[in-house]
Amino acid sequence: MARKKKYIISLVDSEVNRLKSIIRKKSTTRTIKCRCQILLALDEAHGKQYTQEQCAKSIGVCKATVYNVIKYYVDGGIDNVLSVGRSVNSDNARRKLDGRAEAKLIEIACGPAPEGHARWTLRLLEERARVELDVPVSKDTIGRALKKTNCDLTRTPTGASHPKKTQNS
């Protein structure tokens, strides 16, 4: 015996027209188009009725996506389905170094090495950044910031001969 459906989708005519117009727009993202197609395919009030597995196979998404779209619709309506929610941790994560702090760090790294050292190391930069920036910054964060600027700490400004150029360089 089949299990009773937990969520039922029944769209009114205005919602169906809105979903179809969204699908036709060129500026609509693939994610939103797939969500609209899922709702139209599973609508019990209009047209054919697919199972969740048939819907997933015909649209080319996984069953979990179909289930999530149905859940979004039941929880918040069409507007909830059409809005793409972004995780606070992924897009808006707070950066450890802002632009001003990165500039100060690069200024320190490009300056002369401290007494008793031939060049800057990440640990030395970490100690100096703790003093000058008043923010504890890890050596990994410093390395990522310097990598973006192509700053190479291993080069020594001791006047050593430059690498010889080859034909390809």
Residue pairs with C-beta under 8 A, 6 or more apart in sequence:
7 70
7 71
7 73
7 74
8 44
9 39
9 42
9 43
9 44
9 70
9 73
9 74
10 43
10 44
10 45
11 19
11 39
11 40
11 43
11 45
11 46
12 45
15 78
16 40
16 43
16 46
18 78
19 36
19 39
19 40
19 78
20 36
20 40
22 28
22 32
22 33
22 36
22 82
23 33
23 36
23 37
29 84
31 84
32 82
32 84
34 59
34 60
34 61
34 65
35 69
35 72
35 81
35 82
36 81
36 82
37 59
38 55
38 59
38 61
38 65
38 66
38 69
38 70
39 69
39 73
39 78
39 81
40 46
40 47
41 48
41 50
41 54
41 55
41 58
41 59
42 49
42 50
42 52
42 55
42 66
42 70
43 49
50 58
52 63
52 66
52 67
52 70
53 63
55 66
56 62
56 63
56 65
56 66
59 66
69 81
72 80
72 81
73 80
73 81
86 92
96 135
96 137
96 138
96 141
97 105
97 137
97 141
97 145
101 133
101 135
101 137
102 145
104 129
104 132
104 133
105 125
105 129
105 133
105 137
105 142
105 145
105 146
106 145
106 146
106 149
106 151
108 120
108 125
108 128
108 129
108 132
109 120
109 125
109 146
109 151
109 153
110 151
113 119
113 120
113 124
114 120
114 124
114 128
117 124
118 156
118 158
119 153
119 154
119 155
119 156
119 157
120 153
121 153
122 139
122 142
122 143
122 153
123 139
125 139
125 142
126 137
126 138
126 139
126 142
129 135
129 137
129 142
130 136
130 137
146 153
